[in-house]
Amino acid sequence: MRFIRHLFILPGIVLSAVHVFSQQETGQKPDLIVESRYHHGLVIPFYDAIKYLVQDNAGGFELLFGFPAYGRDYWDILYGYPKVGGGYSCWDLGNRHVFGTAHALYGFFNAPVIRLKDKFSLNYQVSFGASILTKPFDVYDNYLNRAVGSYGNVYFRIGMDVRYRIFRRTELVIESGFSHFSSGKFKSPNYGLNALTGSLGINYLFGDAEREKLHPEIPPLNNRIRHSVIYAAGIKVYDNLNGIRYFITSLSYNFDWSWKHKRKLGIGADLFYDASIAEALAVDGVNNQNEANFIRFGIHGSYALQYRKLMMKMMLGHYLYSRYTDLSLVYSRLALQYLLTNHLMLNVSLKSHMAKADFIEWGIGYYW
């Protein structure tokens, strides 16, 4: 599980390191923003199996380390001089006796939607990383916890915040967002835990509060069309407590059209092989020895945001062929893609059905 956690933390670390080292190469001393927040809100159980276990509100503490952008290249201009960095958060998720506490490490990207003279800003933030839950399901000691079956889990949060500069280097931060914890079905049970919270925070800038922002030229958008083929694989369990792990794999084609430098719309097709379907078909009395029954084929639409060599892509798809139909025929994917070279990319994604995680997959792709 350490390897899995490192893969999810990697994108934020890469972004932060690239930003810091690039400023050092240009002779600039990197600035650092240290921010703390206190969260309070609601645990959102999507399933009746865990709804009755939620006895209290969600609460959490968050500590973030961010590096502000000053216009090193045109990507900073396109995103309104964003911040990238990493963070740690600790959460109480509605029932400490059953769910324990959650500890998350992650990378984040924060960019303004509205900014008024560096005094006030409205921003969005995406955080993605790994978490440890202290009390996962245990058949003897914690059999009530149907939400999480693994110590190691994925952590994801998306939110909006308002920032107001109260002193020369200090901002007041008011934020609201949605957090998700699950193992990506690496271990069962895996209904996942979700929280909708608001937070109040404050930050301090270690650096030059009056540093002048650069305004590099934005190049014309010439190559609007991108094709890609991605092969990915992973491991998952079926929705029982047998603990048997199955191999899953996928092959995807994507056609993306850039209507702006940072935004892409796309369509594509997905071919999945999921060996865990054997257990589902056996329950229904269907022949589970025919591997052709483990194949699913679907089409999807996508929306992607690109920042330098990193892309976050959201996909919504529909199965055109699937022998197993007990779950929804609609599926979704949240993917992080890193462009290694002019043609090769790395891919990590979380596939879900109606907010229920299906599996995590890692892959490599070729694009042109």
N, C-alpha and C positions, 0 to 999 in steps of 0.2 A: 504493500500500500504506500510505502514511502515514494516509490517511483511514480505512482499515480499522482500523489500530492505535488511532487516537484513539477510534473508536466503542467498542472493547472496554475501554479504560481509563476512558471517561467515567463509567460507573455508580459506580465507587469514588470518583472525584473528586467527583462530585455529592453522594454521601453524606457525604463528609468535609467538603466546603464547607458543606453545609446544617447539619451538626452544629456546626462552628466558628462560623459567623455567627449561628446561633440562640443560642448561649451569649453571644456578644458583645451581642446585642440585649437579653438579660436582665441584662446587667451583670456576667456571670461571665467570668473569664479562662479560656480553654480550656486544658485540660491536654494534655500530649503524652507518649506512651510510645514510646521508641525501643528496638527489639528486634533482636538479631542471632542467627542460627542457623547451625549447620553441619550439613549433610545427608550421609548415607551410606546406600547401599542397593543395590537391584538394578534393572537395566534389564529391562523385561518386553516382549520382542518377541512380538507376536501372530502373525507371519507367518514362514514358513521363509525367505523371500527376504532377510530381514535378521537372522535368528537367528544365523547363523554369523559375522556381523560383530561381535557383542557380545563383546568380549575382556576387559572389566574391569567393575568395579562403578560405579554412579552416585555422584556426589558433587556437593555444591553449597554455596554460601554465600548467605544471605538477610539482607536488611536491611529492616525494616518500621517505618513511622511510623503510630501509631494514636491515635485520640481516644476516651477512655473516656466512657461515658454515665453521667449522674447523675440521670436521671428528669425530663428536660425535658417529656416527654409520656408517655402510657400505653404507647406502643410500647416504650420502654425497660424498663418494668416487665414486659411480656409476654416479653421476651427476656432478662430477668435482668441488665439493665445491660450491654449488649454493647459491643464496640469495633469501629469502622470506620476504614478508612485505606487506605494504599497501600504498595507495596513494590517492591523490586528483588531479583532473584536471578540468580546465575550458575551454570551447570550443566556438568558433564562427564558425558556420556551413554554411556559404555562403550567408545568408540573415537574418540579425539580426532582421529586421522588421517583417518577417513572422515566422522564426524558433526560434527566441530568442537566448539565450545562453544555453549551457548544462554544468551541474556540476556533476561530477562523483566521487564516492567513491568506492574503490575496493581493493581486494587482488591481489598480483602478485607473480609469480615465474620466476626467472631469472637464467639461467644456461649456462655455456660456451660450445661452440662447439670446439673452439681452444683457448689455453692459452699458452703464451710464457713467462715463468719465472716471473709471476706476474706483468709484465710490459705492456703487450698487451693481449687483449682477444676479441674474436668474440663470441657473445652470442645470445640466443633467449629468448624472454620474452612473457609470457601469462598473461594477466590481465582480471579479471572477477569480476563484481560487479553491482552496481546500479547507476542510474543517474536521475537527475531532469532537465527537459527542461522547460524553463521559459514561453514559448508561445506555448502551444499545440493548436490543432484545437479547434475552437469555432464557432458555426454556426452563431453567430451574430458579434463577434469581430475579429475573425481570421479564416475565412472560406477558405482562400487560402492554409492553411497548411494541405495538404493531407498526409504529411509524418508521423506525430506523433499526436495522439489524447489524450495522457495522460501525466500528470506531471511526474509521476514515471515511469521509464523505466529501461531496462537492459542495461548494458555497457559491451562491450567485445573488447579487442584489442590483436592482435598478431603482434610481430615485431622482428627485428634483430638489434643488436647494436654492435658497436665497442668501446672498452674502452682502453684508453692509460693513464698510470700513469705519470702525469706531475710533481707532487711533492710527498713527502713521504706519505701523506694521501689524496691526491687529484687526481681525474681522470677526463679526458675529455671524454665526451660521445657523439657519433654520432649515431643516430638511425633512422630507417625507419619502418613504420608499417601501419596496417589497423585497423580502429576503426568502431564499429557498435553501434547504438542506436536504440532501439525499445521497445515497451511495451509487446512484445510477444503475441500480439493480445488480450490483456486483455481489450483494449478499441480501438474502431475504430475512424478514419482511422489509418492505421498502415503500411505504406509502409516502414518506417524506414529511418534513415539517416546514411550515410557511408562516411568515410573520409580516404584518402590515404595521409599520411603526413611523412615528415622527421623532425628530431629534432636535436637540438644542446643543450648539457647540461654539467653540471659539478657537481661533488659530493665531499663530505668530510667525512672521516672516523673518528668517535669519538671512539677511542680505540687504541689498539696496532697494529701498521702497520706491525710489524715484527713477529706477533704471529705464532708459529710453528703449522703446520697442522698435525693432527693425521692420522694414516693409519691403521684403524681397518681391520681385516680379512674379506674378502667377503665369505659368506658361499656358499656351493654348491647349485645349483638350483635343488631341488628334485621333488617338486610337480608342474609340468608344466601345468596340466589340471585343469581348474576351470569351474564349471557349476553355473549358477545363474538364479533365477526367480525374476522378479521385478514387483510389482504392483504400478501404479502411477495414479494420477488424477489432474485435473486442471479446469480452467474456461476460455472461450474464447468468442469472438463476431464474427459475420459474417461480410463480407466486405460491410457493409452499415452503415448508421448512426442511426439505430433504437435503438442501445444501449442495446439490449437484450443479456444477458450472458447465455451461454450454458455450460452444464457439459460435460467434456471429461474425458475419462479414458483409460488405456492401461494395457495390461499384456504382458510381454516380457520374452523370454527365450534366454540365451546367453551361448555359448560355447567358452571359451577363452583358448588359448595356449600361454604359456610364452616362447618365444624363447630367452629372456634374463630376468634378474630380473626385469627390469623396463619397458619392452616392451611386449605387448600382442597383438596377432592377434586373431580375433574371427569371428564367424558366429552366426546367431540367427534368431528368428521369432518374429513378433509383431502382436498383436491383438488390434485394436483400436475401441473405441466407441466414435463417435463425433456427438452430437445432433444438431450442427449448420448446418449439411448437409441438414436438413429439409428445410431451406430457399433456399439453392442452388437448390435442386430438385424441389421446388415449382416454381421457375423461369422457369425451363425447362418443366413444366407441368407434372412432375412425382409425383406419390403418395408419399406425405411426412408424412404420418401417420404410415407407416410400419417401425418400429424401426430396422428391419433387414437391411434396406437400409443405416442405419447409421454406419454399421460395415465395417471395412477395415482390410484386412489381408496382411502382407508383410513379406519379408525376408530381412536380412541385413548382411553386412560385417562390421567389426569394427577394429579399431586400438586404443590402450590405452597406456597411460603412467602412471606409478605408482610411487609415492614418499611417502614412509612410508605408512600411512593409507589412503592417498588421491589419487584418480585416476581421470584422465581426459580422457574421451572416445569420439571418433569421429566415427559416424556410417553413412553408406550410404545404403539405402534400396530401394526396388522396390515392389509396391503393386501387389500381385497376384490376389486379389479380392478387388474391390471398385466400388460401383454403381455410385459414383460421380467421373467423369474423366475429368472435365474441367481443373483442374490444372494438373501439371505434375504427372505422375505415379511414379516418383522418389522422395524420401524424404530423409532428413538427420536429424541427431540428434547430438547435442553437450551436453555431460553430465558430471557432477561432481558427483563422488561417494565417500562416506566416510565410511570406514570399522569400524563399531561400535564394533563388537565382532568378534570371529572366524567364525561366520556364518551370522551375520546381517549387513546390510549396509543401508545408507541413499542415496537417489538419487534425483538430481534436473537436469532437462534437458530442452533444447530448441529445438523443432522440427520445421523444415522448409521445404518449397518447392522452389527450385531454388532461394535461397537467400531471400525468403519471409517468415517471421516468421509465423508459424501456431499456436502454443501454447506453454506455459510453463507448465511443469508438475512436481509435487513433489511426491516422492514415497519411499517405503521401500522394501528391497529385502532380499532374503535368498540365500546364496552361499555355495558351498561345493566342 
